[in-house]
Amino acid sequence: MSETLVEVKNLKQYFPVRAGFKTVPLKAVDDVSFEVGRGETLGLVGESGCGKTTVGRTVLRLYEPTAGEVRFDGELVTDKNITAMRKQMQMVFQDPYSSLDPRMTVEDIIGEPLDVHHLCANRKERREKILELMSFVGLNAEHARRYAHEFSGGQRQRIGIARALAVDPKFIVCDEPVSALDVSIQAQVINMFEELQEKLGVAYLFIAHDLLVVHHISRRIAVMYLGKIVEVADSDELNGHPVHPYTESLLSAVPIPDPDVTRARKRILLEGDVPSPLHMPTGCAFRTRCRFATEQCAHECPALTDRGGGHFVACWNK
């Protein structure tokens, strides 16, 4: 059995947008490739609007991909088999306030995937499974009859996680699952993700913009900029030895709770604005803000190349 669970190759997601009298493609995801191993967490980071969430949704075929392919457990994911594969691939959404139906009780929210996939023989078995899932994520049995609006943000996110776990998936896309939560609650939810992975062996694509959170939970990290992955490496390697100028800038902005280290660090400031995905610059998308940009960067887009030890970088000059 292959160690690779999810394999994404040359994935593209373009959205048609009206610009004046013509329609132009908005390149939200442009030729992205990566792998997620069994029981592994791959972190996906980048600034807002770079295409992280679109990658996660397209991998699960919530969006129909423009091009490229996704393989799950060696099998190509298509429109014909995606319904069956939903049991193996699930998603935890970013906003715990809008991703839960306010008209449904917690029991019905968590039990809906069980009903859709006909996983319980009778109501007694369904009830026992729901209570087991609730205990998994730290919710009490008395919460089952209550509605989502009666819970805090952290508890709502736990309900969403329980719903994702209901079908016993092998892979979960976690779309910024802690960004809407207080810092103290974030730590609880992150620890819960790690405990669930240890117990169940589930793999995560963990999407976030907080590099400290991603470094803590991920074995490998991929950095995105304007729809492309610009660097992929082991978590410690990326944080200790970033190569791409964009990654260096991101890491220089991460706050460190040590005043001596903070004073000694040099912040790398990026000049200019992020280009519009409707009017992408030629060549490397980052060249308009890069202090190392050359003529080659303007004419050719660099491919991800292995710099040794599984450290991949897309840059001509680093």
Buried (B, 14 or more C-beta within 10 A) or exposed (E): EEEBBBBBBEBBBBBEEEEEEEEBBBBBBBBBBBBBBBBBBBBBBBBEBBBBBBBBBBBBBEBEBBEBBBBBBEEEBEEEEBEEBBBBBBBBBBBBEEBBEEEBBBBBBBBBBBEEBEBBEEEEEBBEBBBEBBEBBBBEEEBBEBBBEEBEBBBBBBBBBBBBBBBBBBBBBBBBBBBBBEEEBBBBBBEBBEEBBEEBEBBBBBBBBBBEBBBBBBBBBBBBBBBBBBBBBBBEBBBEEBBBBBBBBBBBEEEEEEEEEEEEBEEBEBEEEBBEBEEBBEBBBBBBBBEEBEEEBEEEBBEBEEBEEEBBBBBBBB
